[in-house]
Amino acid sequence: MTGWGRKYWVRGLAVGTIACAAWPFAPLSVHADSLEGALVQAYQNNPTLNAQRASVRATDEGVPQALSGYRPKVTANGSIGQQYWDTTTRSSTFGATYTQLSGNLSPSNFGITATQTLYNGFQTSNRTRQAESQVQSARETLRLGEQTILLNAVTAYMNLLRDGAILDLQRRNVEVLQEQLRQTRDRFNVGEVTRTDVAQSESRLASGRSQVLSAEAIYKASVATYRQVIGVEPGKLAPGSPVDRYSPQDLTQSVGVATATHPAVSTAQYNVDAALLQVKVAEGALYPTLSLQGNVQQSYESSLLQLRTFNASVLGQLSVPIYQGGAEYSLIRQAKETLGQRRLDLDTARDQVRQTVVQSWGQLEAAKANIDATQAQVQASEIALNGVREEARVGQRTTLDVLNAQQELVNARVALVSAQRDRVVASYTLLASVGRLSPQTLGLRVPVYDSNVHYQQIRDTWAGVRTPDGR
């Protein structure tokens, strides 16, 4: 092999090393950012996920609001002011006599009223159960959001890893093309090739530099996406690994697991429960309402002749609705239609989950097969380039043949890097499609957010405006 050929193979080996850097089963670098670390950062820092957690906490407050229907309502009232009296009365018992009373008063009134609902058509109990269903729905929505963010983090990580490897491949390709152009010019100077060969090498080098610029733009966009999803600037990225071991082993089992436990399906199921309870709440408006009311009032200087008055009463109040314009009947019909809609949404969610699982399964199988195909393509392209180069040295191949073989090798290596990226992302996509993409399943070293902690802190709170975190 000529000196140029040996130098080419050294550079080709360097390019191959860059391509292999994205291989998912390669050992992790000690100082590199790992995919697991990126997932931990996204789970803790992603603002969309944190906003969803705040939404769940806000939904938790619906339960104590519903429970307030079981508790008494106490109201204090008071008044104080200045009043002037001037009254003239006529008496005819012993002839017509007139009596005039006048004076200034400072009347004041203070009282407390307490009302306790005893029966309201089970509206309070149904509202409480409805609020609890809404809390469960919000938790499942949060679980779905966690899956989405983790999958986005995996995609952003692997995209950046892929685009960095492709950028290095394109830069190495430019170095090889520069060396080829130099060698072609040397051969042109000694009359071995024509000016056309030099122009072809120059054209291919310009095209390679253009590809480097395009790869740089794509890489910068991937860096920005990584920062948005993960929440930190990327460092040196270590290779990622597939997570096939956490997914079901066959398609039928995957579909069964997904339709039973996927958070999108669970959310729809809890929405059906909430809609059913809303029907019962609306029907409760047709039932009588029974309440107990206690009232205590203390008045001072209520008139010129009454300096103090005290009243206390306990009353039972029964209200039986007869006809209120028909609005309550409309609300019942509306709630029933909404219940029907939620049941259809549940069927839609199951169908969508089933379709996503089948699609993800097919993509994973295709990604696995594509790895083998692109590896064979790279090996064949390396052999072909070496052969074309040797044939060109003895005059059986043109410079254009060498340039085309070089480009085919670069394209094959780019395809291999992309296939390796697709392999990892497809495994996470399948895990998400069956509803198992979670910190617990992946074994992430991060405190898992527990929605039940906040719920238990506020569920039976009777008063107070501070949130559990002190706000």
Secondary structure, 3 states (H helix, E strand, C coil): CCHHHHHHHHHHHHHHHHHHCCCCCCCCCCCCECHHHHHHHHHHHCHHHHHHHHHHHHHHCHHHHHHHHHCCEEEEEEEECCEEEEEEEEECCCCCEEEEEEEEECCEEEEEEEEEEEECCCHHHHHHHHHHHHHHHHHHHHHHHHHHHHHHHHHHHHHHHHHHHHHHHHHHHHHHHHHHHHHHHHHHHCCCCCHHHHHHHHHHHHHHHHHHHHHHHHHHHHHHHHHHHHCCCCCCECCCCCCHHHCCCCHHHHHHHHHHHCHHHHHHHHHHHHHHHHHHHHHHCCCCEEEEEEEEEEEECCCCCCCEEEEEEEEEEEECCCCCCCHHHHHHHHHHHHHHHHHHHHHHHHHHHHHHHHHHHHHHHHHHHHHHHHHHHHHHHHHHHHHHHHHHHCCCCCHHHHHHHHHHHHHHHHHHHHHHHHHHHHHHHHHHHCCCCCHHHHCCCCCCCCHHHHHHHHCCCCCCCCCCCCC
